Amino acid sequence: MNDIEVEAVDSIDASMEPAGVDAPEYVLYGGKGGVGKTTCAAATALASANDGTATLVVSTDPAHSLSDVLETPIPAEPAQLSEDVPLYGVEIDPDTVDTPFAGGGMDDLFGGMGAAAGPGGEGGPALEGMPNPFDPGAMPGADEAAAMQLLLEYLDDPRFERVVVDTAPTGHTLRLLQLPELMESMVGRLLTFRERMSGMLGNLPGPFGDEDAAEGLDQLEQLNERIERLRGALRDPARTEFRVVMVPERLSVIEAERLLRRLEEFGIPTGTVVVNRVTEDLANVTDVDADWFVKPDPEHCEFCARRWESQQEALSRAQEVFRGREIERVPLFAEEVRGPEMLRVVAACLT
């Protein structure tokens, strides 16, 4: 086999750089693992910040790769990543996020009542049909709960004009999107449980009569309000768009179709489907004229020809399945997409 030399991208002409993005306040990228969600999210966030828009890019994927794509360390707390543009980043670390439903947080919310308050505990009789909210098995997943807690915070954070989210693979993402419903239901049950117990105990001394318990009740009510605001934002097409990323392969198209159906069930607006790693000329998908881009040669390369034929079948299916949505294509590059220079090229394909 002949050695193939690929020239590195040293610089990108300024005319290639998108001067911003046409996107709402919240942009979420999702899809099957390994299709390029992180790349698309990083490219979109960089283009957004390029026009002076304060943009936060968030990774909710437990297996973070955002720092690798951007080639800069991403902290567990939002921090500015560049002195030149207002680009901020954060990789959610579940171990550093305190959620109201994690660990000893319930002790504070229920005035030290702890697990004894729930069904099966020593503090009183079980309420019929009421799951034990203190059982770790009944709690939302730590990763999804941490991501939801931070999204709640970012919704109210005045520092950021746009938030771009690199979601975890499909299964994790669907659990994340279910959390507003699940947490609202859980909070409602806890409040009902609390009110019932308060009525039963009256003015008797105990955890339901102290100041900490009242403060815990306020925290639950505030959390419920924030969950409702987040759910409203995620369902508002003027504020949110979920972009599904796939590769031109039959199985990827099928999974993307399933994801879109579930998003519709949640009421999450989806307008764009990104087909990544298409074996075609960069000039076909953007006005960028890049001499460094290694073009596929299906005419003389049997591998390229077969690959292109397979991808054409997947692309045709995608065009049919996702009719009415905007489909953006990103070509397959001969080199790994890493760093601001290559991300600007990807952004040019997405805008």
C-alpha positions in Angstrom: 0.0 0.0 0.0 1.3 3.5 -0.9 1.9 6.0 1.9 -0.6 8.8 1.8 0.6 12.2 3.0 -2.0 14.7 4.2 -1.0 18.3 4.4 -1.9 19.8 7.8 -4.2 22.8 7.9 -2.0 25.6 9.0 -4.4 28.5 8.5 -7.9 29.3 7.2 -8.7 32.3 5.1 -10.7 34.9 7.1 -13.4 34.7 4.4 -14.1 31.1 5.4 -15.0 32.0 9.0 -18.8 32.3 9.7 -19.7 35.6 11.2 -22.2 34.0 13.5 -24.9 31.3 13.4 -28.6 31.4 12.6 -29.7 29.6 15.7 -32.0 30.2 18.8 -30.8 30.7 22.4 -30.4 27.0 23.0 -28.9 24.5 20.5 -28.7 20.8 21.4 -26.8 18.3 19.3 -27.7 14.6 19.7 -27.5 11.2 18.1 -25.8 7.9 18.2 -22.4 7.7 19.9 -19.5 8.5 17.6 -21.3 10.4 14.8 -19.7 13.8 15.5 -22.0 15.5 18.0 -19.1 17.1 19.9 -17.5 18.4 16.7 -20.7 20.0 15.5 -21.4 21.5 18.9 -17.9 22.9 19.2 -18.0 24.3 15.7 -21.4 26.0 16.2 -20.3 27.5 19.6 -17.1 28.8 18.0 -19.0 30.4 15.1 -21.5 31.9 17.5 -18.8 33.5 19.7 -17.0 34.7 16.6 -19.5 37.5 16.1 -19.3 38.6 19.8 -22.2 36.5 21.1 -21.4 35.3 24.6 -21.7 31.5 24.0 -21.4 28.6 26.4 -20.7 25.1 25.0 -21.7 22.3 27.4 -20.8 18.7 27.3 -23.3 16.4 29.1 -21.6 13.2 27.8 -20.0 11.3 30.7 -17.2 10.3 28.2 -16.1 13.9 27.5 -14.2 14.7 24.3 -15.0 18.5 24.0 -11.5 19.4 25.4 -9.9 17.1 22.8 -11.9 18.7 19.9 -11.2 22.3 21.0 -7.6 21.4 22.0 -7.9 23.2 25.3 -8.8 22.1 28.9 -12.5 22.4 29.7 -13.2 22.9 33.4 -16.1 21.6 35.5 -17.3 25.2 36.0 -18.0 27.6 33.1 -14.9 29.5 32.1 -13.8 31.6 29.1 -11.8 29.5 26.7 -10.4 32.3 24.5 -9.3 35.8 25.0 -10.2 36.8 21.5 -13.9 35.7 21.5 -16.5 35.3 24.2 -16.5 31.5 24.1 -17.1 29.7 27.4 -17.0 26.0 28.0 -17.9 23.4 30.7 -17.7 19.6 30.9 -20.3 18.4 33.5 -18.7 16.3 36.2 -21.5 14.5 38.1 -19.3 14.1 41.1 -19.0 17.9 41.6 -22.7 18.7 41.2 -25.0 18.8 44.2 -28.6 17.9 43.2 -31.6 18.0 45.5 -32.0 14.3 44.9 -28.5 13.2 45.5 -27.1 11.6 48.7 -27.6 13.5 51.9 -29.5 16.3 50.2 -32.8 14.7 51.3 -31.8 15.0 54.9 -31.7 18.8 54.6 -34.9 19.0 52.6 -36.8 16.9 55.1 -35.3 18.3 58.3 -33.1 15.3 59.1 -35.9 12.8 58.6 -33.8 10.8 56.2 -34.8 7.4 54.9 -36.9 6.8 57.9 -39.6 9.1 56.5 -40.2 6.8 53.4 -42.1 3.6 53.0 -40.3 0.8 54.8 -38.5 3.2 57.1 -38.8 3.3 60.9 -40.3 6.8 61.0 -43.9 6.0 60.1 -46.3 4.1 57.9 -45.9 4.0 54.1 -48.2 6.0 51.9 -50.0 3.7 49.4 -48.5 4.0 45.9 -45.7 6.2 47.1 -42.2 5.0 46.1 -39.5 5.6 48.6 -37.9 8.9 47.4 -34.8 8.2 49.5 -34.0 4.9 47.9 -31.0 5.5 45.6 -32.5 3.0 43.1 -35.5 5.4 42.7 -33.3 8.4 42.0 -32.6 9.7 38.5 -29.2 8.7 37.1 -26.4 10.8 38.5 -25.2 11.9 35.1 -28.6 13.0 33.8 -29.5 14.6 37.1 -26.3 16.6 37.2 -26.8 17.7 33.6 -30.3 18.8 34.3 -29.3 20.7 37.4 -26.7 22.7 35.4 -29.1 23.3 32.5 -31.5 24.8 35.1 -28.7 27.1 36.3 -27.7 28.1 32.8 -31.3 29.0 31.9 -31.1 31.8 34.4 -27.4 32.7 33.9 -27.3 36.3 32.4 -23.7 35.8 31.3 -24.6 33.7 28.2 -26.6 34.8 25.2 -26.5 31.3 23.7 -25.9 27.8 25.1 -24.8 25.0 22.8 -25.1 21.5 24.3 -23.2 18.4 23.3 -25.4 15.7 24.5 -24.6 12.1 25.5 -25.5 9.2 23.1 -29.2 8.7 22.4 -30.1 6.7 25.4 -28.6 9.1 27.9 -30.1 12.0 26.1 -33.6 10.6 26.2 -33.3 10.1 29.9 -32.1 13.6 30.3 -35.1 15.0 28.4 -37.4 12.8 30.5 -36.1 14.3 33.7 -38.2 17.5 33.7 -41.3 15.2 33.7 -39.8 12.7 36.2 -38.5 15.4 38.6 -41.7 17.4 38.5 -43.6 14.2 39.3 -41.2 13.4 42.1 -41.2 16.9 43.5 -45.0 16.9 43.4 -45.2 13.6 45.3 -42.7 14.8 47.9 -44.7 18.0 48.4 -47.9 16.0 48.7 -46.2 13.6 51.1 -44.9 16.5 53.2 -48.3 18.2 53.4 -50.0 15.0 54.4 -47.5 14.3 57.1 -47.7 17.9 58.3 -51.5 17.6 58.6 -51.3 14.3 60.4 -48.7 15.6 62.9 -50.1 19.1 63.4 -48.1 21.0 65.9 -46.3 18.0 67.4 -42.6 18.4 67.8 -40.4 16.8 65.2 -38.7 17.4 61.8 -41.9 18.7 60.2 -42.2 21.5 62.7 -38.7 23.0 62.5 -37.3 25.9 60.4 -35.1 23.6 58.4 -38.1 21.6 57.2 -39.8 24.8 56.1 -36.7 25.8 54.2 -36.6 22.4 52.5 -40.2 22.9 51.4 -39.3 26.2 49.8 -36.4 24.6 48.0 -38.7 22.0 46.5 -41.2 24.5 45.3 -38.4 26.7 43.8 -37.0 23.6 42.0 -40.4 22.8 40.7 -40.7 26.3 39.2 -37.3 26.1 37.6 -38.1 22.7 36.1 -41.3 24.1 34.6 -39.3 27.0 33.1 -36.7 24.7 31.6 -39.4 22.5 30.1 -41.1 25.5 28.6 -37.8 26.7 27.1 -37.0 23.3 25.6 -40.4 23.2 23.9 -40.2 26.8 22.6 -39.0 26.8 18.9 -38.1 30.4 19.3 -35.6 29.6 22.0 -34.5 26.0 21.4 -33.5 23.7 18.5 -32.5 20.1 18.8 -30.2 19.1 15.9 -29.8 15.4 15.2 -26.4 14.2 13.9 -25.9 11.1 11.9 -23.5 9.5 9.5 -24.5 8.3 6.0 -25.1 4.7 7.0 -28.4 2.8 7.1 -28.4 2.0 10.8 -27.5 5.6 11.7 -30.5 6.8 9.7 -32.8 4.4 11.5 -31.6 5.5 14.9 -31.8 9.2 13.9 -35.4 8.5 12.8 -36.3 6.9 16.2 -34.7 9.8 18.0 -36.7 12.4 16.0 -39.9 10.5 16.9 -39.1 10.6 20.6 -38.2 14.2 20.4 -41.6 14.9 18.8 -43.3 13.1 21.7 -41.4 15.3 24.2 -42.5 18.4 22.2 -38.8 19.3 21.5 -38.5 21.3 18.2 -36.2 19.8 15.6 -35.5 21.6 12.4 -32.0 20.4 11.3 -30.5 17.1 10.6 -26.7 17.0 10.1 -25.2 14.2 8.0 -21.5 14.0 8.9 -18.6 12.3 7.2 -20.0 12.3 3.7 -17.4 11.1 1.1 -17.7 14.1 -1.2 -15.9 17.3 -2.2 -15.9 20.1 0.4 -16.8 22.5 -2.4 -20.2 20.7 -2.8 -21.4 21.7 0.7 -19.8 25.1 1.2 -18.3 28.0 -0.7 -14.9 27.4 0.9 -12.1 26.9 -1.7 -9.5 24.9 0.2 -6.5 23.7 -1.7 -5.5 21.5 1.3 -8.7 19.4 1.1 -8.1 15.9 -0.1 -10.9 15.1 -2.5 -12.3 11.5 -2.8 -11.7 9.9 -6.2 -14.5 7.4 -6.8 -13.6 7.3 -10.5 -10.1 5.8 -9.9 -10.5 4.4 -6.3 -12.7 1.3 -6.0 -12.9 1.7 -2.2 -14.1 5.4 -2.7 -16.6 4.3 -5.3 -18.1 1.5 -3.2 -18.2 3.8 -0.2 -19.9 6.6 -2.1 -22.5 4.1 -3.5 -23.4 2.9 0.0 -23.6 6.5 1.3 -25.9 7.5 -1.6 -28.4 4.9 -0.5 -28.3 6.2 3.1 -28.6 9.8 1.9 -31.6 9.0 -0.3 -33.3 7.3 2.6 -32.5 10.3 4.8 -33.9 12.8 2.3 -37.1 10.8 2.2 -37.4 10.2 6.0 -36.5 13.7 7.0 -38.5 15.5 4.4 -39.4 19.0 5.5 -36.3 19.4 7.6 -33.1 21.2 6.7 -30.4 18.7 6.0 -26.8 19.9 6.3 -23.8 17.8 5.1 -20.3 17.8 6.5 -17.7 16.0 4.4 -15.3 13.3 5.5 -11.9 14.9 6.1 -8.6 13.1 5.5 -7.4 14.4 8.9 -8.9 14.5 12.3 -11.1 17.4 13.1 -9.5 19.1 16.0 -8.7 22.7 16.9 -10.2 26.1 15.9 -9.0 26.0 12.3 -10.7 22.8 11.3 -13.8 23.6 13.4 -14.2 26.8 11.4 -14.4 24.7 8.3 -17.1 22.5 9.9 -19.0 25.6 11.0 -18.9 26.8 7.4 -20.7 23.6 6.3 -23.3 24.0 9.1 -24.2 27.6 8.4 
